[in-house]
Amino acid sequence: MEIQQQLLEVAKEFGAPVYVYNANQIISQYHRLKNAFKPVDVKIKYACKALNNSAILKVLHKEGSGLDTVSINEVLLGLRAGFTPQEIIFTPNCVSIEEIQEAVKLGVHINIDNISILEQFGAIYGDSVPCCIRINPHILAGGNSKISTGHIDSKFGISVYQLRHVLRVVESQKIKVNGLHMHTGSDILDSGVFLQGAEILFDAAKHFPNLEFLDFGSGFKVAYKPGDITTDIEELGAALSSRFLEFCEEYGKPLELWFEPGKFLVSESGFFLVKVNVLKQTTATVFAGVDSGLNHLIRPMLYDSYHHIENISNPNGRQRIYTVVGYICETDTFGWDRQLNEVREGDILCFRNAGAYGFTMSSNYNARFRPAEVLIYEGKAHLIRKRESFEDLIRNEEEFAL
Ligand SMILES: *Cc1c(COP(=O)(O)O)cnc(C)c1O
């Protein structure tokens, strides 16, 4: 069945707005990445902040993926979906030592991203619990400064220029460092820049004799519109794999190479379906007002991200120009001047690349319900999260009588 036809049927069966994910796409991206790094012992830790529905976690776990988590609740979601603690890495930023202690109790890998926590960790555990250290190599991987983490003002990671301080803490507290990590943020536009970052990590790694893995984070770029530059995974895989094997020789033992992709695995698998409530002609444009807004898909407003929009209800209609906006009492423009097949009130519009940072960034703003989620698995549509109801909105309110 044509994907558009199948999406229309999902909208009919489960209503709009609804997020729809295609499991085949996720599985094929996973194996594409695995294969690109075939020469090395590569482990993929899916960054589940991109999309954390348990059904998605189970699909990736079945393929052999591990998990990258940034909060204790993401760790719990992972364990609940069947990941073993050893398959999970906890990479938080600015969380309390208590939250890190909880993660240690659960047995997952710990990734530490500041010297204060490293000292506290060492004081509590000494050499009894290993940890990974997040290094900021200060390379700029990509174009969008709002999502890059490698710059000098970034709050992420421990600056590579503080390596001597790190080593002092590690040595005096006998901390066992089993991994080094870098994540330079989203948008790797060219593998040369990435390899530069890798060299910085290799240099740092020589100071840590107990390493078991090097974690290169993510930032793989996928296409959001035709003609977008994407990360050439196969090219990066060939270049980094051979350099990595060479480094393992220098280091004196084989290491695992880890990645933590979010967007790369799930972005293109996702479709967000909304219904057109009203067409509104103004002096400036024709607005297509839909039954959604920044409460459901905030990337266009937060990052100026482009999401391709199609009118799947009228695929053969005449192309016209619309501005697609939400129903929230804020300026929530999804896209100006979009060419869409003639839009009628009631039509279903489909947003592409809605798999990553769509549902997980949604909210209840304006007392709206978060949408349903549907997974297409082996050709069949499964409801994997039902739409919220009024009960969900007031669940935690306490009775207050005046
Ligand atoms: C968000 C995040 C990722 C995933 O980034 P993508 O751009 O979605 O691939 C990986 N690692 C860490 C530590 C992150 O915070």
The ligand as a MOL file (V3000), in Angstrom:
LIG
                    3D

  0  0  0     0  0            999 V3000
M  V30 BEGIN CTAB
M  V30 COUNTS 15 15 0 0 0
M  V30 BEGIN ATOM
M  V30 1 C 20.6230 14.4110 22.0960 0
M  V30 2 C 21.7950 13.5770 22.2520 0
M  V30 3 C 22.1350 12.6430 21.2640 0
M  V30 4 C 21.3550 12.4530 19.9870 0
M  V30 5 O 21.4750 13.5110 19.0890 0
M  V30 6 P 20.8150 13.4130 17.6400 0
M  V30 7 O 21.1520 14.6860 16.9850 0
M  V30 8 O 19.3480 13.2240 17.8040 0
M  V30 9 O 21.3920 12.2360 16.9480 0
M  V30 10 C 23.2450 11.8570 21.5100 0
M  V30 11 N 23.9820 11.9810 22.6300 0
M  V30 12 C 23.6780 12.8820 23.6000 0
M  V30 13 C 24.5090 12.9540 24.8090 0
M  V30 14 C 22.5800 13.7130 23.4380 0
M  V30 15 O 22.3030 14.6050 24.3930 0
M  V30 END ATOM
M  V30 BEGIN BOND
M  V30 1 1 1 2
M  V30 2 1 2 3
M  V30 3 2 2 14
M  V30 4 1 3 4
M  V30 5 2 3 10
M  V30 6 1 4 5
M  V30 7 1 5 6
M  V30 8 2 6 7
M  V30 9 1 6 8
M  V30 10 1 6 9
M  V30 11 1 10 11
M  V30 12 2 11 12
M  V30 13 1 12 13
M  V30 14 1 12 14
M  V30 15 1 14 15
M  V30 END BOND
M  V30 END CTAB
M  END
